Amino acid sequence: MGPLNVPGVEERIDPSTGRTFYIDHVNKRTTWEDPRQVPPAACGDAGRARRALPHPLPSRAHAIPAGH
């Protein structure tokens, strides 16, 4: 898949699993699901709840510094 190009979203790798996860700096959330593949109908609070991580990421992976 091409560049992320989703405003406010950053792509990272979880060092413990090697899986890609995404940080939504606007909504202060993390997800395993690629935001480029989320159907429009899944948007909104219900969609975000379905996409939430089943367990927390390592603390350094999901800590979002203020102002970013």
FENPE-V234828 format. One record per residue. PHI is phi in whole degrees, 0 to 359 (none if undefined). D_CENTER is the distance of its C-alpha to the mean C-alpha in Angstrom with 2 decimals. Layout:
phi = [PHI/PHI]
d_center = [D_CENTER/D_CENTER]
This chain:
phi = [none/283/301/297/47/244/305/80/244/241/260/221/249/285/295/279/242/80/280/279/227/233/251/265/289/289/263/55/226/236/207/276/278/296/296/285/253/282/295/306/294/274/289/95/301/297/294/295/297/292/270/299/295/289/209/293/281/307/306/287/280/251/287/249/297/299/88/250]
d_center = [16.07/16.56/14.83/11.37/13.26/10.73/11.98/10.09/6.88/7.26/7.24/8.69/10.86/11.47/15.19/16.47/15.38/14.78/11.75/9.01/5.43/2.77/3.77/5.20/8.65/10.61/9.72/8.91/6.13/3.60/3.46/5.92/6.72/7.23/7.32/10.81/11.97/11.32/14.92/16.01/17.56/14.34/13.54/14.54/14.38/15.41/12.73/9.95/12.07/12.34/8.69/8.34/8.57/12.32/12.87/11.73/10.61/13.50/14.28/14.20/10.68/9.11/12.08/11.63/15.16/16.85/17.36/14.30]
